[in-house]
Amino acid sequence: MNAKNPIAYVPAHESRLGGGDIVISLTPEQSQKLGMDVGMLADWFHSALWAMATLRTVNPAERTVSANSWHTMINDVDHRLLPRLEGIRDALIRAHDSGGGSVGDLALAMDVPRSTAQYRRDVLRRSNKSTFENWAVFGGPQRGDENPQEDRDGQ
């Protein structure tokens, strides 16, 4: 990172739609490594924020939101975003462990008791990497249902 803040909030009076813009900036190297995943993740993060705003402003029993909108929000958050976030988290825990990170540091980072951090790390040590953990490290298919490349150089 450089000295510039990579995350900015544009206030309502300056934003594109009048409510406020969230701007996440990437370096050229980060953008290249993430490829098309950036656009997909941005779309699903938007769905999560749209869902929260909807839940805070409507009464679902009044049925002012279409079933299709609820479907899109649920699908984007539950089926698309959450598995990828879990894959990122698991990859981070494995990287922390491989880098010699202690259980105490992991517990502090996860804001959980040491025993919980130890358990989560041990579960990952005993298991194969998930599809979305591989996706987080290597990139890969848009849906995450094909084998990722075997190594970072693609050889």
N, C-alpha and C positions, 0 to 999 in steps of 0.2 A: 504494500500500500504506500501511497505517497501522503504528503501532508494534507491533501484535500480530503474532505469527508466524502466517502463513497455513497452515502445515503443522504438525501435531501428531501424536504417537504416544501412544496410550493403552495403558498396560501391561496385561499379561495379566489380572491380578487385577481390573481395572476394565473390561475390554473386553466387548463384547456376546457374543462366542463363546468367550471365555476364552483366546484366543491373542494378542491385541493388535489394536488398531484404528489405522488410518491415517486421519487427518482432514485434509481439504483444504478450507479455507474460502475463499469468494469474496465479493467485495463485491457489493452488489445490481446495480451496473452491469455487472460481469463476468458475473454469472449471467444477466442479461438478454441480453447480447450472445452468450453461448454457447448459450442455449436448451437444447433437447433433446440437443445434442451432449455436454453434461456427463454425463448418465446413460450414454450409449453408451460414452464414453471411460472412465468409471469401471468399467464392466463389463469392457471389454477390458484395462484395467490390472489388474483383479482376475484375469482369466484368465492374464495374464503372470506374476503373482506365484504363482498356483495352479500353473502349469506349472513354475516354478522349484522350488517346494517339492516338487512331485511328483518331478521329476527328481533332487532331492537325497535323496529318501527311498525310492525304489523302484528295483528292477532291472527295466527294461522286458522283459527276456527271461523274467522270471517271470510275466508277463502278469497281474499283479494289478490293473492299470488297464485299463478297458474300451477297446475300439477307438473307441467313441463319445466317451469322454473325451479321448483323444489327438486325435481329429478336432476336437473343440470347441476345445481349446487351440491347435492348429495354425491353424485357421481364424481364430480371434479374433486371434492374434498376427500371423500372416503376411498374411492377406487383409484384415483390418480395421484393426488398430492400426498396423502398419509403414507402409503407404502414407500414412496420415494424419500420422504423425510426419515422414515424408520431405517431405510437403507443407508442414508447419509449418516445418521446417528451411529449405526452399527459399525460402519467403516471408520468413523472417527474413534470409536472405542477401541477397535482393533489397532488402528494406527498409534493411538496413545499407548496401548499395551506394548506394541512392537518397538516403540521408541523409548521404552523403559519407564513409562509413567507409573506412578504408584497408585495403589488402591485409594489411599488418602486423597491424592490429587483428583482422581476420578470421582470420588464421592463429593468433593467440594465443587467440581465442575458440574456435576449432575444435580447438586443440591439434594442429596439423599444420604442416608446413613452408610457408613463404610460397609456394613454387611450387605446392603442392597447393591452397592457398586461392585463388590466382590462377586456376588451372585450373577449379576448381569455380564460381567467380564468372563466369568467361568463358563456361562452358557455359550457365549460366542466362541470361546476357545475350543469347546467340545463340538461345535457345529460347523457345517460348511457355510460358505458365504451364500447369502440369499441372492436371488435374481436382482433385486434392487440395490443390494450392497455392491454387487459387481457393476451395476449400472452407475452407481455413484462414483466408483473409482475409474472405470474404463469407458463409460459412455455406452452407447449401443442402441439397440432397437428402440423405437419410440414407445412401444408398449412394454418393453422389458421382458418379452417372452421368448427371446432367442438367446443363444449362447453369446456372451461378450467375447471380444478378442482375448486371446490367451495372455498377452502381455501388453505393456504400455506402448511398445514399439510396433505392435501389430505383426510381429514375426513369429 
